[in-house]
Amino acid sequence: MKEVVCKKEDLSPGNIMSANVGPIPIVLCRTPDGEFYAYTNKCIHQGAPMSEGVLCGASAPTDTPGEYRYEKEGEILRCPWHGMEFDIKNEGRMLVDSNRKLGNFNVSFDGNDVVVSTKK
């Protein structure tokens, strides 16, 4: 199953939007570098609509106590209810447990159309 969900210019880099592939609600994400990703619009924790969340970054470990580093800006999808975070460039894997991930979809383009399809 595949569906044209929007035009490329409908979603600016660093933003997300809700859409549907047939009857399936999805969240479409566009990273700051312009790449598109699509995931199930339902958090695996307690079912929150991920399209109401935000793209952000994440803290990264350092070797120095009290030193903080922020990375992956615009590549982490944060759940709006409980703050669960998913790496959209790593198959939607949860940051705290990489064995758990959001359902993902294929994204392709037909001219200026963004086409999302279910994985086979």
N, C-alpha and C positions, 0 to 999 in steps of 0.2 A: 504494500500500500504506500502510495506517495502523494504528496500534496504541495502545491505552491503556497507558501505561508506568508510571504511578503516580498517586497522589492528590496534590493540591497540597501538603498538609501532610507528605507523605513526604520532601520535599526542602526543607530550611530555606534561607533566603537565605544566599548566600556559600558554598554547597556544590555538589558534583557527585556523580553516581551513574552506574553502568552500567545499561543496559537493552538491549532488542532491538526492532527494528521488523521483524517477520517473522524472517528469518535474519540480518539485518544488526545487528551490535553497534554501539551508539551510546553516547556520553557525554552525559548530560543535565546542564546547568549552570543554576544559579539565582543571579543576581547579587544583591548586597546590597539593591538596590532592588526585588527580587522578580520580575524578569523571567526567563523561561525561554528557553533556547537549546539546540539539539541538534546534535551533530556526530558524524562517524564516529569510532568509538573506536579509532583507529589513527593514530599520528603519521605525517606525510608524510615525515619524515626517515629513521627506521629502523624504523617499525612499532610503537613502544611503545604500550601500552594507556593512552590519555589519561585514563581514569577513575581511574588510579592516580596521576595528577598532582595539581595543586593550583590553585585560583583565587587569584590574587595581584594585585599592581599592577606598575607598571613605572616605571623612571627616565625622566624627561623632560629634554630639553636645556634649558640656561639660558645666558644671555649672560655670566655671571660665573664665571671659573675657580674651582673648589673649592666652588661652590654646587650643591646637589643638590635636585631636586624629585621627589616621588613622586606618581604619578597613576594613575587608572583602577583603584583598589583593588577587588578582586573581579571585575574584568572581563577579566583576562588568564589564560588557561589555559596552565599551564607543564607541559611534557612531563616525566615522571618519570625518563627515562633521560639525556637530554643537555641539558635545560633550554630547549629551543626554546619560544618564547612566541607565543601566538596571541590576537588580540583578539576576544573572543566577541561584542562588540557591533558589530564591523565584519566580518561574514561569516566569522569564523574566520581572518582574514588573519594571516600570520606577521609579527611586528613588524619583523624585519630584512629582509624581502623581501615587500612587500605584494602581489606578483604570485602568491605561493604561498598556498594556504589549505586548511583542512580541508574535507572534504565536509560540507555542512550540510543540515538537514532543517527542515520546517515544524513549528511547535508551535502547537497550538490547545487549547481547553478545552471539555469537555462537562460542565457543572456543575462538580464538584470534580475530575474526571478530567483528567489531562494526556495529550493525544493528540499523537503524533508521526507525521508522514507524510513520505514521500519527495517530493522536488520534482518537478514535471512539466516 
